[in-house]
Amino acid sequence: MKFTKMHGLGNDFIVVEDFDLRLKNLNNLARSLCHRNFGIGADGLALLQLSQKAAFRVRIFNSDGSEAEMCGNLLRCVGKYLYEKGLTHNTVISVEMSQSVKFLRLRLDGKLVSAVEVDMGEPILDSDLVPLTGERRYAVAEEISVVGESFQMTAVSIGNPHCVIFVTDLAAVPLAVWGPALETHPAFPKKTNVEFVQVISGGEAFFRVWERGAGATLACGSGACAVLVAGVLNGHLAREATLHLPGGSLEIHWREDNHLYMTGSATEVFSGVLLTGPDF
């Protein structure tokens, strides 16, 4: 099986062409290939397929084998892959992910893709759709408690659920403790991604992320979008800001059309052929 290892700001993926839909046992395959000791190692496995709704389709499986609805960092990697591998000559590409269609706008440096802008669509705040338990509402600065700690969280969906919490000292956050406790909190029936954010100014913030199904990662594109939305709703951020993660920075703009636009880099690390592994 041929594969390409890519990352968006350190959030890394195994990209595989599956246009003939021959790959099976996808949950087990993802767990095996993403294992950093016995496999290739990655936060997720991405399968490129054909689509009836868009130019291409991508399915993403987390390192624990669960299938994810959305991944902004992966979409940037997909745009770079499709163009540089000659699968498209277009600089605007439609990609289906979990039954929604996203549009990628490529920025070129010669024949290479230097950055990708992704139209991430409109944020979802309706608690029934995030989803969030309890009465229907917008959960903005709502109290939530885990492991003896209380937080003010804002719930946002960017096609996947996010729990955004603003803190004064990001370095003091025990991510490995608070992250999984919030990810599996009963308030989130489908679990949630968790972002802890320290605001520097109206146009800049730092955050760390605990991703549902993958744990602590170096970057999260949909998480950056959720952080901007939560920042605007709580009066902390402007509608356009630079958001810094351990793996690098993303530019997020919540424009007048109510769509979120994410711009950042994507990197190809290496390509190879898997010789042994699960039945694929």
C-alpha positions in Angstrom: 0.0 0.0 0.0 1.5 3.3 -1.1 1.2 6.3 1.3 2.3 9.8 1.9 3.0 11.3 5.3 1.9 15.0 5.6 1.3 17.5 8.4 -0.4 20.8 8.9 1.6 22.6 11.6 2.6 19.3 13.2 -0.9 17.7 13.1 0.2 14.7 11.0 -1.7 12.4 8.7 -1.1 9.3 6.6 -2.6 10.1 3.2 -3.7 7.1 1.0 -5.4 7.1 -2.4 -8.4 4.8 -2.2 -10.2 5.7 -5.4 -11.2 2.1 -6.0 -12.5 1.7 -2.4 -10.4 -1.5 -1.9 -9.3 -0.7 1.6 -11.3 -2.6 4.4 -11.3 -2.8 8.1 -10.7 0.9 8.3 -10.9 1.4 12.0 -8.3 -1.3 12.7 -6.2 -0.1 9.8 -6.1 3.4 11.2 -5.1 2.2 14.7 -2.4 0.1 13.2 -0.9 2.6 10.8 -1.1 5.5 13.2 0.7 3.7 16.0 4.0 5.6 16.5 6.0 2.5 17.5 4.6 -0.3 15.4 3.2 1.6 12.4 3.9 4.7 10.4 2.8 7.0 13.1 0.2 9.9 12.8 -2.7 11.6 14.4 -4.9 10.3 11.7 -5.4 8.2 8.5 -6.9 10.1 5.5 -8.4 8.2 2.5 -8.8 10.1 -0.8 -11.8 8.9 -2.8 -14.1 10.0 -5.6 -17.2 12.1 -4.8 -20.6 12.6 -6.4 -20.9 16.0 -4.6 -17.4 17.5 -5.2 -14.2 17.0 -7.1 -12.9 14.7 -4.4 -13.9 13.1 -1.1 -11.8 12.5 2.0 -12.4 10.3 5.0 -10.4 10.8 8.1 -9.9 8.3 10.9 -8.4 9.3 14.2 -5.4 7.4 15.7 -7.9 5.5 18.0 -9.8 4.2 15.0 -12.8 6.5 15.3 -14.0 8.4 12.2 -13.9 12.1 12.4 -16.4 14.5 10.8 -14.0 17.4 10.1 -10.3 18.3 10.1 -9.1 21.6 8.8 -5.4 20.8 8.9 -6.0 17.7 6.8 -8.0 19.8 4.2 -4.9 21.9 3.7 -2.8 18.8 3.3 -5.3 17.4 0.8 -5.2 20.5 -1.3 -1.4 20.4 -1.5 -1.4 16.7 -2.2 -4.0 16.8 -5.0 -2.2 19.7 -6.8 1.4 18.6 -6.4 0.6 14.9 -7.3 -1.1 16.1 -10.5 -4.6 14.9 -9.6 -5.9 18.3 -10.4 -4.7 21.5 -12.1 -7.3 23.7 -10.4 -6.3 26.2 -7.7 -9.8 26.1 -6.3 -10.9 22.6 -5.3 -14.1 21.3 -3.9 -13.7 18.4 -1.3 -16.4 16.4 0.3 -15.8 15.6 4.0 -18.5 13.9 6.1 -21.3 14.8 3.7 -20.4 18.5 3.6 -18.4 20.2 0.8 -15.5 22.5 1.6 -13.7 24.8 -0.9 -9.9 25.1 -0.9 -8.1 28.0 -2.5 -4.4 27.2 -3.2 -1.6 29.8 -3.0 1.3 28.8 -5.3 5.0 29.4 -5.3 5.9 28.3 -8.7 4.7 24.7 -9.1 4.4 24.2 -5.3 1.6 25.0 -2.9 2.8 27.5 -0.3 -0.4 27.9 1.6 -4.1 26.9 1.5 -7.2 28.9 2.4 -10.1 26.7 3.4 -13.7 27.9 3.5 -14.7 26.1 6.7 -18.3 27.1 6.4 -20.6 28.7 9.1 -20.1 28.0 12.8 -22.9 26.1 14.6 -23.9 27.4 18.0 -27.3 25.7 18.5 -26.7 23.3 21.4 -28.9 20.6 19.8 -26.5 20.6 16.8 -23.1 20.9 18.5 -24.4 18.6 20.2 -24.7 19.5 23.9 -27.2 18.0 26.4 -29.8 20.0 28.2 -32.3 22.6 27.0 -31.7 24.2 23.6 -29.5 27.3 23.9 -26.3 29.0 22.9 -23.7 27.8 25.4 -21.5 30.9 25.8 -19.3 31.3 29.0 -21.3 28.4 30.5 -20.0 26.8 33.7 -18.7 23.2 33.4 -16.9 21.2 36.1 -14.5 18.2 35.9 -11.9 16.7 38.2 -12.7 19.2 41.0 -12.2 22.3 38.7 -14.9 24.7 37.3 -14.5 26.4 33.9 -16.4 28.9 31.8 -16.8 27.1 28.4 -18.2 28.1 25.1 -19.5 25.3 22.8 -19.1 25.6 19.1 -19.4 23.1 16.2 -17.3 23.5 13.1 -18.8 20.3 11.7 -17.3 18.7 14.9 -17.9 19.7 18.5 -15.5 22.0 20.4 -15.3 23.2 24.0 -13.4 26.4 24.2 -12.1 27.7 27.6 -10.2 31.0 28.1 -7.4 31.0 30.7 -4.9 33.5 32.0 -1.9 31.2 32.0 -1.7 28.6 29.3 1.5 27.1 30.5 -0.2 26.1 33.8 -2.9 24.1 32.1 -2.5 20.3 32.8 -3.8 19.4 29.4 -3.4 15.6 29.9 -5.7 15.8 32.9 -8.3 18.4 32.0 -8.4 17.5 28.3 -9.7 13.9 28.5 -12.0 14.7 31.4 -13.7 17.4 29.3 -13.6 15.3 26.1 -15.7 12.6 27.7 -17.9 15.0 29.8 -21.6 13.8 29.8 -22.6 17.3 28.5 -21.1 16.2 25.1 -22.9 13.1 24.0 -20.6 12.6 21.0 -17.5 13.7 23.0 -15.7 16.9 22.2 -12.5 18.6 21.2 -11.1 20.9 23.9 -9.2 24.2 23.5 -7.5 26.2 26.2 -6.9 29.7 25.1 -4.7 32.6 26.3 -5.6 35.9 24.6 -2.7 38.3 23.9 -4.7 41.0 22.1 -7.9 41.4 20.0 -6.0 40.0 17.0 -3.8 37.4 18.6 -4.0 34.4 20.9 -2.2 31.2 21.9 -4.0 27.9 22.5 -3.5 24.2 23.1 -5.8 21.5 22.0 -6.9 18.1 23.2 -8.5 16.4 20.1 -11.3 13.9 20.4 -10.0 10.5 19.5 -6.3 11.7 19.1 -5.4 13.4 22.4 -2.9 16.3 22.5 -1.9 17.4 19.1 0.3 20.2 17.8 -2.4 22.0 15.9 -6.1 21.8 15.0 -7.6 23.8 12.2 -11.3 23.4 13.2 -10.2 24.2 16.7 -8.7 27.5 15.6 -12.0 28.4 14.0 -13.9 27.5 17.1 -11.5 29.6 19.2 -12.0 32.7 17.0 -15.8 32.3 17.2 -15.7 31.8 21.0 -13.3 34.8 21.3 -15.7 37.0 19.4 -18.7 35.9 21.3 -17.0 36.5 24.6 -15.5 39.9 23.6 -11.9 38.7 23.6 -11.0 38.6 19.9 -11.7 40.5 16.7 -13.3 38.7 13.7 -9.9 38.3 12.2 -6.9 37.0 14.2 -3.7 35.1 14.2 -3.9 32.0 16.4 -0.7 30.3 17.6 -0.4 26.6 18.4 2.6 24.5 19.4 3.1 23.6 15.8 2.7 27.0 14.2 0.2 29.7 13.4 -3.1 30.0 11.5 -4.9 33.0 10.1 -8.7 32.8 10.8 -11.2 35.3 9.5 -15.0 35.2 10.3 -16.2 37.2 7.4 -19.5 39.1 6.7 -20.9 36.0 4.9 -20.8 34.2 8.3 -18.2 31.8 6.9 -14.9 31.0 8.6 -11.8 31.1 6.4 -8.6 29.4 7.6 -5.3 30.0 6.0 -2.1 28.1 6.7 0.6 25.9 5.4 0.8 22.1 4.7 3.9 20.0 4.4 4.8 16.7 2.8 7.2 14.7 4.9 7.8 11.5 3.0 6.2 8.8 0.8 6.6 5.1 1.1 5.1 1.6 0.6 3.7 -0.3 3.5 5.0 -3.9 3.2 3.3 -5.5 6.3 0.3 -4.7 8.4 -3.4 -5.5 8.8 -5.4 -7.0 6.0 -5.8 -4.2 3.5 
